[in-house]
Amino acid sequence: MILRTHIQELGNDNPLVKELLNYLEKKKRFTADLTVDQALKVVSGTRSEVIGLFKKLEEAGLGDFIAGRKGNKSRFQWKVHASEIVKAWTGEIEAIDDSDGTGTDADADELDMVEHKYRLRQDLEIVLELPDDLTHREASRLAKWLETLPFEED
């Protein structure tokens, strides 16, 4: 169990932790990992300070700091749902049950996915699973990404 008071002390004692918790409070969805680059966009620290922030979160039992190797980015992997950390930070809950070991809301009710089937060729149907609240901007980004895929001309 991770107590609410521990999360609140962590945020109140460290300005970067507080900035990150305040940012998470505004988010609707959470991913299992938070990269150093992503964190640098939401907190006012340097790269080394963000790594220190991730190590502080690891010490608190909230997840693991994973140093980037072989092309992978340095990141923090949540052990508990980030939404639960926010609830503890805001005082909505007294403690976080950290026994399930998942830090993503991908399987939570708030993230509903819809399966889309598309017949690309007569003998090939592709399936995409996309959020049910996919925005026009996200669809546009996905379309642009598809255009970057290398392929042979006919």
N, C-alpha and C positions, 0 to 999 in steps of 0.2 A: 504494500500500500504506500502510495505517495500522498502525503497530507497536503491539504490546501495551504496551510500556513507555510510549509516548506516552499511551495511554488511562489507564494506572495513574497516571502523573504528573499528568495532568489531574484525576483524581479525588482524589488525595492532596493536591493544591495548592489545591483549591477545595471547601469544605464542601458547597455546593449541588450541584455535579457529583457528589460522593460520595453524597449522599442520593439523587439521581436514579438513579445507577448501582446502588445497593443496592436501590432500588425495582424497577428493571427486572429485576434478578437474580431477584426473586420472581415475576415475571409469566410466564405460559405463552404468551401471544399478544401480538403487537405490531401496531400500526397504522402507517400511513405518516406520520401527523401526530400531534403532541402539542401541544395548545393550551396557552396560558398558564394558562387556568383549570384545566385538568387537572393541570398541573405544580404549581400552587399547592396542590393537595390532597395532594401527596406530598412536597413540600419545604417547609422552614420559612422561605423568603424572602418578600420583598414582590414585588409585580407588577414593579417596575422591576428588582429583583434577578433574577427569573426571565427577564426579557428579556435581561439581561446574561449569564445562564447560557446561553441559546439562542445568543447571539452568540459566546460562548466555544466552544460546540460547533461552530458554523459555522466559526470560525477553525481548528478542529482538522480540518476536512474531513469531519465526520460528517453534515452536512446543511445546510439553509438556513433561516435565520430569515425568516419572511414576516410583515410587519406587516399587521395587519388593516385592510382598506379596504372601504367600501361594504357593511357588514353582515357581512363575513367576519371571523373571529376571528384574532388574532395567534397564530402557531403555529410550530412547528419541524417541518420536513419532512426525514425521514431520507434520506440518500443511500445508506446501507448498512443492512443488516438490523440492527435493534436487538439481536436475539439474538446476532449476531456481536460487537457491542460488549460485551455481557455476557460472552461467552466470553473476550474479550481482557482485560476487567476482572478476571475470576477466574483468569486465567492458563491457561485451557484451550487457547488458540491463541496463536501468536506474532505473527500479523499478520492484518489484514482486507483482503481484496481488494475495493477500492472501485470496480472497473471496471464492474459491472453497473448501478449507479445506482438500485437499488430499496431502499426502507427498510421494506417491509412483508412480513410473513410470510403474506399472503393466498394466495399461490400455493405455500406450503410444504406438505409432507406433513402437518404437525401440525394443519392447519386444513382438515378435510374438510367439504365442504358437501353438503347433500342437497336435491334438488329436490322441492318439494311442489306438487302441482296441486290446485286446488279449483274446482269448477264453481259459480261465483257465481250465474249465470243459465243458462237453457237454452242461450243463444247466446254465453256468455262464460265462458271458463275462465281463471283467473289462476294464475300460477306464482310461487312464493316460493322463494328459495334460502336455506336456513338452516343454521347449523352443525349437524353431526351430534350434537354433545353439548349441544344447546340445553337450558337448565335450565328448570324450572317457573317460576322467577322471571322469566327472560327472556321466556318465552312469555306470561306474565301482563302484563308491561310492553308487549309488542307488541299484545296484545289491548286494553289500555287506550289505547294510541296510536290504534288503529283507531277506537275510540269517539269520539275527538276530531275526526275528519275531518268537515268540514262536508258536509252533503248535504240534498237537498230531501225533505220528508216526502211520502209517497204520498197 
